Amino acid sequence: MELVLPTIFVTISYWMGGLKPSLITFVLTVLIILFNVLVSQGLGLALGAILMDLKQATTLSSVIMLVFLLAGGYYIQQIPPFISWLKYISFSHYCYKLLVEVQYSENEVYECGMGTHCRVLDFPGIKYLGMGHLWWDVAALGVMLVGYRIVAYVALRMSKSH
């Protein structure tokens, strides 16, 4: 169910949203979303295994998700320097970057004024993301996917031995 429901949601919303009408782009979008679901699930497992209290784990995970979403670059581009490092540990940052990279090509343009065309990658919100590091983003999500599950395993082993 954790993979079926997001797939159904993306299948409906992708085509309704008027995104790039390409089967390859659609499949990549679904795969990125499913990768994001698995990383999110790993974080939830790790927090649950560390805290072993439903109320505390739910509260902490809500706070962490809010921080990750805010620091990820989708909502806020001007992040103060003392917390700008948070985007590098935010899986939503890497997921968002991958979704943007899949959707827009390097030479794609949009109408930014009366008869004026601008490159999509020069748009301030997209420029802030720092595109062009597709495989680093995939690797970062892969490390998070495995890392969170290892943390959950270690936390469960440590709680079992006590």
DRENSEFI-757707 format. One record per residue (C-alpha): x, y, z; residue in three letters. Coordinates in nm, 2 decimals, padded with zeros to 4 digits, always signed. Layout:
{x=X, y=Y, z=Z, rest=ALA}
...
//
This chain:
{x=+00.00, y=+00.00, z=+00.00, rest=MET}
{x=+00.29, y=+00.24, z=+00.07, rest=GLU}
{x=+00.40, y=+00.22, z=-00.29, rest=LEU}
{x=+00.06, y=+00.16, z=-00.46, rest=VAL}
{x=-00.12, y=+00.47, z=-00.33, rest=LEU}
{x=+00.16, y=+00.72, z=-00.42, rest=PRO}
{x=+00.18, y=+00.56, z=-00.77, rest=THR}
{x=-00.20, y=+00.61, z=-00.81, rest=ILE}
{x=-00.17, y=+00.97, z=-00.69, rest=PHE}
{x=+00.12, y=+01.06, z=-00.92, rest=VAL}
{x=-00.05, y=+00.89, z=-01.21, rest=THR}
{x=-00.36, y=+01.11, z=-01.17, rest=ILE}
{x=-00.19, y=+01.43, z=-01.07, rest=SER}
{x=+00.09, y=+01.41, z=-01.32, rest=TYR}
{x=-00.14, y=+01.42, z=-01.63, rest=TRP}
{x=-00.39, y=+01.66, z=-01.47, rest=MET}
{x=-00.11, y=+01.90, z=-01.38, rest=GLY}
{x=-00.01, y=+01.94, z=-01.74, rest=GLY}
{x=+00.35, y=+01.83, z=-01.68, rest=LEU}
{x=+00.58, y=+01.71, z=-01.96, rest=LYS}
{x=+00.38, y=+01.47, z=-02.17, rest=PRO}
{x=+00.65, y=+01.20, z=-02.20, rest=SER}
{x=+00.63, y=+00.84, z=-02.09, rest=LEU}
{x=+00.99, y=+00.84, z=-01.98, rest=ILE}
{x=+00.95, y=+01.16, z=-01.78, rest=THR}
{x=+00.64, y=+01.02, z=-01.62, rest=PHE}
{x=+00.81, y=+00.69, z=-01.52, rest=VAL}
{x=+01.11, y=+00.88, z=-01.38, rest=LEU}
{x=+00.87, y=+01.10, z=-01.18, rest=THR}
{x=+00.70, y=+00.80, z=-01.03, rest=VAL}
{x=+01.03, y=+00.64, z=-00.94, rest=LEU}
{x=+01.15, y=+00.96, z=-00.77, rest=ILE}
{x=+00.83, y=+00.98, z=-00.57, rest=ILE}
{x=+00.86, y=+00.62, z=-00.47, rest=LEU}
{x=+01.22, y=+00.67, z=-00.37, rest=PHE}
{x=+01.11, y=+00.96, z=-00.16, rest=ASN}
{x=+00.84, y=+00.75, z=+00.01, rest=VAL}
{x=+01.10, y=+00.48, z=+00.10, rest=LEU}
{x=+01.34, y=+00.74, z=+00.24, rest=VAL}
{x=+01.06, y=+00.90, z=+00.44, rest=SER}
{x=+00.96, y=+00.56, z=+00.57, rest=GLN}
{x=+01.32, y=+00.49, z=+00.68, rest=GLY}
{x=+01.33, y=+00.81, z=+00.87, rest=LEU}
{x=+01.00, y=+00.72, z=+01.04, rest=GLY}
{x=+01.14, y=+00.38, z=+01.13, rest=LEU}
{x=+01.46, y=+00.53, z=+01.27, rest=ALA}
{x=+01.27, y=+00.78, z=+01.48, rest=LEU}
{x=+01.03, y=+00.52, z=+01.61, rest=GLY}
{x=+01.31, y=+00.28, z=+01.69, rest=ALA}
{x=+01.51, y=+00.54, z=+01.88, rest=ILE}
{x=+01.22, y=+00.69, z=+02.08, rest=LEU}
{x=+01.00, y=+00.38, z=+02.12, rest=MET}
{x=+00.71, y=+00.61, z=+02.22, rest=ASP}
{x=+00.44, y=+00.68, z=+01.96, rest=LEU}
{x=+00.35, y=+01.03, z=+02.08, rest=LYS}
{x=+00.72, y=+01.15, z=+02.10, rest=GLN}
{x=+00.81, y=+00.99, z=+01.77, rest=ALA}
{x=+00.51, y=+01.15, z=+01.59, rest=THR}
{x=+00.59, y=+01.49, z=+01.74, rest=THR}
{x=+00.96, y=+01.48, z=+01.65, rest=LEU}
{x=+00.89, y=+01.35, z=+01.30, rest=SER}
{x=+00.65, y=+01.63, z=+01.24, rest=SER}
{x=+00.91, y=+01.89, z=+01.34, rest=VAL}
{x=+01.18, y=+01.72, z=+01.14, rest=ILE}
{x=+00.96, y=+01.70, z=+00.83, rest=MET}
{x=+00.87, y=+02.07, z=+00.87, rest=LEU}
{x=+01.23, y=+02.17, z=+00.90, rest=VAL}
{x=+01.33, y=+01.95, z=+00.60, rest=PHE}
{x=+01.05, y=+02.10, z=+00.38, rest=LEU}
{x=+01.14, y=+02.46, z=+00.47, rest=LEU}
{x=+01.51, y=+02.41, z=+00.43, rest=ALA}
{x=+01.47, y=+02.20, z=+00.11, rest=GLY}
{x=+01.43, y=+02.51, z=-00.12, rest=GLY}
{x=+01.08, y=+02.47, z=-00.24, rest=TYR}
{x=+00.91, y=+02.72, z=-00.01, rest=TYR}
{x=+01.20, y=+02.94, z=+00.09, rest=ILE}
{x=+01.50, y=+03.04, z=-00.12, rest=GLN}
{x=+01.67, y=+03.30, z=+00.11, rest=GLN}
{x=+01.76, y=+03.08, z=+00.40, rest=ILE}
{x=+01.98, y=+03.24, z=+00.67, rest=PRO}
{x=+02.35, y=+03.12, z=+00.65, rest=PRO}
{x=+02.35, y=+02.97, z=+00.99, rest=PHE}
{x=+02.08, y=+02.72, z=+00.90, rest=ILE}
{x=+02.15, y=+02.69, z=+00.52, rest=SER}
{x=+02.34, y=+02.36, z=+00.58, rest=TRP}
{x=+02.00, y=+02.19, z=+00.67, rest=LEU}
{x=+01.92, y=+02.15, z=+00.30, rest=LYS}
{x=+02.20, y=+01.90, z=+00.26, rest=TYR}
{x=+02.04, y=+01.66, z=+00.51, rest=ILE}
{x=+01.69, y=+01.72, z=+00.38, rest=SER}
{x=+01.57, y=+01.44, z=+00.16, rest=PHE}
{x=+01.29, y=+01.67, z=+00.03, rest=SER}
{x=+01.56, y=+01.90, z=-00.11, rest=HIS}
{x=+01.71, y=+01.61, z=-00.32, rest=TYR}
{x=+01.37, y=+01.48, z=-00.42, rest=CYS}
{x=+01.26, y=+01.83, z=-00.54, rest=TYR}
{x=+01.59, y=+01.88, z=-00.73, rest=LYS}
{x=+01.54, y=+01.54, z=-00.91, rest=LEU}
{x=+01.18, y=+01.62, z=-01.00, rest=LEU}
{x=+01.28, y=+01.96, z=-01.14, rest=VAL}
{x=+01.57, y=+01.81, z=-01.34, rest=GLU}
{x=+01.35, y=+01.54, z=-01.49, rest=VAL}
{x=+01.08, y=+01.79, z=-01.58, rest=GLN}
{x=+01.29, y=+02.06, z=-01.75, rest=TYR}
{x=+01.57, y=+02.03, z=-02.00, rest=SER}
{x=+01.88, y=+02.26, z=-02.01, rest=GLU}
{x=+01.77, y=+02.46, z=-02.31, rest=ASN}
{x=+01.40, y=+02.49, z=-02.22, rest=GLU}
{x=+01.26, y=+02.85, z=-02.22, rest=VAL}
{x=+00.94, y=+03.02, z=-02.09, rest=TYR}
{x=+00.78, y=+03.36, z=-02.16, rest=GLU}
{x=+00.90, y=+03.59, z=-01.88, rest=CYS}
{x=+00.78, y=+03.91, z=-02.03, rest=GLY}
{x=+00.60, y=+04.06, z=-02.33, rest=MET}
{x=+00.77, y=+03.87, z=-02.61, rest=GLY}
{x=+01.07, y=+03.79, z=-02.40, rest=THR}
{x=+01.19, y=+03.44, z=-02.34, rest=HIS}
{x=+01.41, y=+03.32, z=-02.05, rest=CYS}
{x=+01.58, y=+02.99, z=-01.98, rest=ARG}
{x=+01.40, y=+02.78, z=-01.72, rest=VAL}
{x=+01.72, y=+02.71, z=-01.54, rest=LEU}
{x=+01.78, y=+03.09, z=-01.50, rest=ASP}
{x=+01.45, y=+03.12, z=-01.30, rest=PHE}
{x=+01.56, y=+03.22, z=-00.94, rest=PRO}
{x=+01.38, y=+02.94, z=-00.76, rest=GLY}
{x=+01.54, y=+02.68, z=-00.99, rest=ILE}
{x=+01.88, y=+02.85, z=-01.01, rest=LYS}
{x=+01.90, y=+02.84, z=-00.63, rest=TYR}
{x=+01.87, y=+02.46, z=-00.64, rest=LEU}
{x=+02.20, y=+02.42, z=-00.83, rest=GLY}
{x=+02.10, y=+02.18, z=-01.11, rest=MET}
{x=+02.32, y=+01.94, z=-01.30, rest=GLY}
{x=+02.42, y=+01.70, z=-01.02, rest=HIS}
{x=+02.16, y=+01.43, z=-01.09, rest=LEU}
{x=+02.36, y=+01.13, z=-00.98, rest=TRP}
{x=+02.48, y=+01.31, z=-00.66, rest=TRP}
{x=+02.12, y=+01.37, z=-00.57, rest=ASP}
{x=+02.03, y=+01.00, z=-00.63, rest=VAL}
{x=+02.34, y=+00.90, z=-00.43, rest=ALA}
{x=+02.24, y=+01.12, z=-00.14, rest=ALA}
{x=+01.89, y=+00.98, z=-00.13, rest=LEU}
{x=+02.04, y=+00.63, z=-00.15, rest=GLY}
{x=+02.26, y=+00.69, z=+00.14, rest=VAL}
{x=+01.97, y=+00.83, z=+00.34, rest=MET}
{x=+01.76, y=+00.52, z=+00.24, rest=LEU}
{x=+02.02, y=+00.28, z=+00.37, rest=VAL}
{x=+02.14, y=+00.50, z=+00.66, rest=GLY}
{x=+01.80, y=+00.56, z=+00.82, rest=TYR}
{x=+01.73, y=+00.19, z=+00.81, rest=ARG}
{x=+02.07, y=+00.11, z=+00.96, rest=ILE}
{x=+02.00, y=+00.36, z=+01.24, rest=VAL}
{x=+01.66, y=+00.19, z=+01.30, rest=ALA}
{x=+01.83, y=-00.15, z=+01.32, rest=TYR}
{x=+02.10, y=-00.04, z=+01.56, rest=VAL}
{x=+01.84, y=+00.13, z=+01.78, rest=ALA}
{x=+01.63, y=-00.18, z=+01.79, rest=LEU}
{x=+01.93, y=-00.40, z=+01.87, rest=ARG}
{x=+02.04, y=-00.17, z=+02.15, rest=MET}
{x=+01.70, y=-00.15, z=+02.30, rest=SER}
{x=+01.67, y=-00.53, z=+02.28, rest=LYS}
{x=+01.99, y=-00.58, z=+02.47, rest=SER}
{x=+01.88, y=-00.36, z=+02.76, rest=HIS}
//
